[in-house]
């Protein structure tokens, strides 16, 4: 298994009237691939936030392989 960093991102309107991107949550998950990491992170995000659908608090998901120094 590999380790992935999964970000739940949301677009919000700031006080200045401009749209900005905010990270709602950052999770590290162990998974076989990016798709598996996304599904595992969705489940954890929903559990942690007491939601039935992750998209209630985020607009999109970004998945990156975790970088560990050798």
N, C-alpha and C positions, 0 to 999 in steps of 0.2 A: 504494500500500500504506500501511497505517496501522501504528502501533506500539502493542503491547499489553504489559501487565505481567501475567504469569501466576503465580499463587501455588499451590503444592502444600501443602495443609494436612493435619495429622494431629491426632487427638484422643489425648491421653496422660493417664495417671493420675499425678498428682504425689505427692511424699512425704507431703503432708498428706491424701491420700486423695481429693482433688478432681480432677475432670477439667478439663484445660485444652487450649487449641488452640495448636499449634505449627506454624510455617511451616517445612517441610522444604526448600523451595527457592523462589527468586524469579527468574524468567526474563523477559527482555525479548525479544519476537519481533516481526518485521515480518510482517503477514498481511493478507489481503483483508477478513476479518471475524473476529468472536469465535470462531466454530466452527473456522476455519482456524488461528487463533492457538492454540486448545486442542490441536489435532492436532499442530501443529509443536512446541509446548512438550512434549507427551507424548513425542514422539520424542527430543527433546534431553535431557529428564530421564532417560529410559531409557538413552540413550547415556552420559551423564555419570555415572550411578549403576551402570552395568553391570547393568541389569535388563531383563527381557523384558516386564514389566508394571508400569506406574507405580503401580498400586494396592497394590503390596507395601510401599511406603514412604509412601503418602499415602492419606487417606480421601476427599478431595474437591479440586476445582480451582476457583479463583476467577480470573476474567478481568476486567481493567479496561483501559480505554483509557488509554494513557500521556498524562499531562498535561505539555505543554511550555509554558513561559511565552513569550508573544509579545514 
